[in-house]
Amino acid sequence: LIGNKVKHVTDMSSNQLYRLIPSRTVLTNTCCLYWEGKLNIDIDWSTVFKRNLAHIKENKLREFNLKLLYNLLPVKSNLFKWGLTNDDVCPKCNTKEDIQHAFIGCKLNEPLHKYLKEILRDIYQVKLLTLNIQHLLKIDCKNNCTLLLTIGFWTIYKLIVERNITGIDKRNIASKQIFQKEVLKRIEIQTNTNTTRKSMFLPKELLDVI
């Protein structure tokens, strides 16, 4: 609800998006209540929202992050809830496909997760045993990793959308190549962009590993 009008998150202006950012101590936001209840951990939501919105300048990536935070992505549990599919089960793993499973737990994500961990280790000096829901939501995330992680999970999202249309899931065979193309495209664009905020940029050293 924006003012006295109901407005979908994808139709909001930047100022309206920033109004969604909760304070550090007051949790009145529906997405905060949802994830707090699901994860049962103390979360600095002001920082999380800034990492997902303020630190991401590309509109479609910011929209993806917003839908992620508000549990509005077209994973099977949501499609089933919305009456758009007959079940909420992951065909690969035979378990409920909610956001956490679709982006973290599903076996089809393993090749891209492995690749992302290698990049985080070699370029960002961040060593992870696994990627988890806290990395997906940018709860446990260095600010300079925000854009890379967003592009990685955006890649999974693109392939899930394609699966929903075609019935064929290519995450295990196509995600690495698509991720590389997405990164290269943005590195090319950012060379003509002036900013001093490293959290909004991908390091050029990525060109050595993709």
C-alpha positions as CSV (number, residue, x, y, z in Angstrom):
1,L,0.0,0.0,0.0
2,I,1.6,3.3,-1.2
3,G,-0.4,6.2,0.1
4,N,-4.0,5.2,-0.3
5,K,-3.3,3.1,-3.4
6,V,-2.4,-0.5,-3.8
7,K,0.8,-0.8,-5.9
8,H,2.7,-3.8,-7.1
9,V,6.4,-3.9,-6.2
10,T,7.4,-3.9,-9.9
11,D,5.6,-0.6,-10.5
12,M,7.3,1.3,-7.6
13,S,9.7,4.2,-8.1
14,S,13.1,4.2,-6.4
15,N,11.9,6.5,-3.7
16,Q,9.0,4.1,-3.0
17,L,11.3,1.2,-2.9
18,Y,13.5,2.9,-0.3
19,R,10.5,3.5,1.9
20,L,10.2,-0.3,2.2
21,I,13.6,-0.4,3.9
22,P,12.9,-1.1,7.6
23,S,14.8,0.3,10.5
24,R,17.3,-1.8,12.3
25,T,15.2,-2.3,15.4
26,V,11.5,-2.2,14.1
27,L,10.1,-5.1,12.1
28,T,6.8,-4.1,10.6
29,N,7.6,-5.3,7.0
30,T,5.8,-8.4,5.9
31,C,8.9,-9.9,4.2
32,C,10.9,-9.3,7.4
33,L,8.3,-11.2,9.5
34,Y,8.2,-14.0,6.9
35,W,12.0,-14.6,6.8
36,E,12.5,-14.0,10.6
37,G,9.9,-16.8,11.2
38,K,11.4,-19.1,8.7
39,L,15.1,-18.7,9.6
40,N,14.7,-18.0,13.3
41,I,17.7,-15.8,13.4
42,D,18.4,-12.1,14.3
43,I,18.6,-10.1,11.0
44,D,19.8,-6.6,10.4
45,W,17.1,-5.8,7.8
46,S,18.2,-2.3,7.1
47,T,21.6,-3.6,5.9
48,V,19.9,-6.5,4.0
49,F,17.6,-4.1,2.1
50,K,20.4,-1.8,1.3
51,R,22.5,-4.6,-0.1
52,N,19.6,-5.9,-2.2
53,L,18.2,-2.5,-3.4
54,A,20.4,0.5,-2.8
55,H,23.7,-1.3,-3.8
56,I,22.1,-2.7,-7.0
57,K,21.5,-0.1,-9.7
58,E,20.3,-2.3,-12.5
59,N,16.5,-2.3,-12.5
60,K,15.8,-5.9,-13.4
61,L,18.3,-7.2,-10.8
62,R,16.8,-4.9,-8.1
63,E,13.3,-6.1,-9.1
64,F,14.5,-9.7,-8.8
65,N,16.0,-9.0,-5.3
66,L,12.8,-7.3,-4.2
67,K,10.6,-10.2,-5.4
68,L,13.0,-12.6,-3.6
69,L,12.7,-10.7,-0.3
70,Y,8.9,-10.7,-0.6
71,N,8.7,-14.3,-1.7
72,L,7.1,-13.4,-5.0
73,L,9.4,-15.5,-7.3
74,P,7.7,-18.2,-9.5
75,V,9.0,-21.2,-7.7
76,K,6.6,-24.2,-7.6
77,S,5.4,-23.6,-4.1
78,N,4.2,-20.1,-5.1
79,L,2.8,-21.2,-8.5
80,F,0.8,-23.9,-6.6
81,K,-0.4,-21.3,-4.1
82,W,-1.4,-19.0,-7.0
83,G,-3.3,-21.8,-8.7
84,L,-0.9,-22.0,-11.7
85,T,0.4,-25.5,-11.2
86,N,-0.9,-28.8,-9.9
87,D,1.8,-29.4,-7.3
88,D,4.6,-27.8,-5.4
89,V,7.2,-30.6,-5.8
90,C,10.7,-30.2,-7.3
91,P,10.8,-32.8,-10.1
92,K,14.5,-33.5,-9.6
93,C,14.6,-33.8,-5.8
94,N,11.0,-34.9,-5.1
95,T,10.6,-32.4,-2.3
96,K,8.7,-29.1,-1.9
97,E,10.2,-26.4,-4.1
98,D,10.1,-23.2,-2.1
99,I,12.6,-20.3,-2.6
100,Q,15.2,-21.9,-0.4
101,H,15.1,-25.2,-2.2
102,A,14.9,-23.7,-5.7
103,F,18.0,-21.5,-5.3
104,I,20.0,-23.3,-2.6
105,G,19.0,-26.9,-2.0
106,C,18.2,-28.3,-5.5
107,K,20.8,-30.6,-6.9
108,L,20.6,-28.9,-10.3
109,N,22.2,-25.8,-8.8
110,E,25.4,-27.6,-7.8
111,P,27.6,-26.8,-10.9
112,L,26.9,-23.1,-10.6
113,H,27.3,-23.1,-6.8
114,K,30.7,-24.7,-7.1
115,Y,31.7,-22.1,-9.7
116,L,30.5,-19.2,-7.6
117,K,32.4,-20.5,-4.6
118,E,35.6,-20.8,-6.7
119,I,35.2,-17.1,-7.8
120,L,34.5,-15.9,-4.3
121,R,37.6,-17.7,-3.1
122,D,40.0,-16.6,-5.9
123,I,38.8,-13.1,-6.6
124,Y,37.0,-11.9,-3.4
125,Q,39.1,-13.9,-0.9
126,V,35.9,-15.3,0.6
127,K,36.0,-19.0,1.5
128,L,32.6,-20.8,1.7
129,L,31.9,-24.5,2.2
130,T,28.4,-24.0,0.9
131,L,26.1,-21.3,-0.4
132,N,23.0,-21.0,1.9
133,I,19.9,-18.9,2.3
134,Q,21.8,-16.2,4.1
135,H,23.9,-15.6,1.0
136,L,20.8,-15.7,-1.2
137,L,19.1,-12.9,1.0
138,K,22.5,-11.1,1.4
139,I,22.3,-11.5,5.2
140,D,25.7,-13.0,5.4
141,C,27.5,-11.2,2.6
142,K,30.4,-8.7,2.2
143,N,29.2,-5.6,0.4
144,N,31.6,-6.1,-2.5
145,C,30.1,-9.5,-3.2
146,T,26.5,-8.3,-3.5
147,L,26.4,-7.8,-7.2
148,L,28.2,-11.1,-8.0
149,L,25.8,-13.1,-5.9
150,T,22.8,-11.3,-7.3
151,I,23.9,-12.1,-10.9
152,G,24.5,-15.7,-9.8
153,F,21.1,-16.2,-8.3
154,W,19.5,-14.2,-11.1
155,T,20.9,-16.8,-13.5
156,I,19.1,-19.5,-11.6
157,Y,16.0,-17.5,-11.7
158,K,16.2,-17.1,-15.5
159,L,16.5,-20.8,-15.9
160,I,13.6,-21.5,-13.5
161,V,11.4,-19.1,-15.5
162,E,12.4,-20.9,-18.7
163,R,11.6,-24.3,-17.1
164,N,8.1,-23.1,-16.1
165,I,7.5,-22.3,-19.8
166,T,9.1,-25.2,-21.5
167,G,9.0,-28.0,-18.9
168,I,12.8,-28.5,-19.4
169,D,15.2,-27.6,-16.6
170,K,18.7,-26.7,-17.8
171,R,20.2,-25.4,-14.6
172,N,22.7,-28.3,-14.3
173,I,24.0,-27.8,-17.9
174,A,23.5,-24.2,-18.8
175,S,23.8,-22.1,-15.7
176,K,27.6,-21.6,-15.8
177,Q,27.6,-20.4,-19.4
178,I,24.7,-18.0,-18.9
179,F,26.3,-16.6,-15.7
180,Q,29.5,-16.0,-17.6
181,K,27.6,-14.1,-20.3
182,E,25.8,-12.0,-17.7
183,V,29.0,-11.1,-16.0
184,L,30.9,-10.2,-19.2
185,K,28.0,-8.0,-20.4
186,R,28.0,-6.0,-17.1
187,I,31.8,-5.6,-17.0
188,E,31.6,-4.2,-20.6
189,I,28.9,-1.7,-19.5
190,Q,30.6,-0.6,-16.3
191,T,33.8,0.4,-18.1
192,N,31.8,3.4,-19.4
193,T,30.2,4.2,-16.0
194,N,31.7,6.5,-13.4
195,T,31.3,5.5,-9.7
196,T,33.6,5.1,-6.7
197,R,31.3,2.6,-4.9
198,K,33.0,-0.8,-5.3
199,S,29.9,-2.6,-4.1
200,M,28.2,-1.6,-7.4
201,F,31.0,-2.9,-9.6
202,L,32.4,-6.3,-10.7
203,P,36.2,-6.5,-10.4
204,K,38.0,-6.7,-13.7
205,E,40.0,-9.6,-12.3
206,L,36.9,-11.7,-13.1
207,L,37.9,-11.7,-16.7
208,D,40.8,-14.0,-15.8
209,V,38.5,-16.7,-14.5
210,I,35.5,-16.7,-16.8
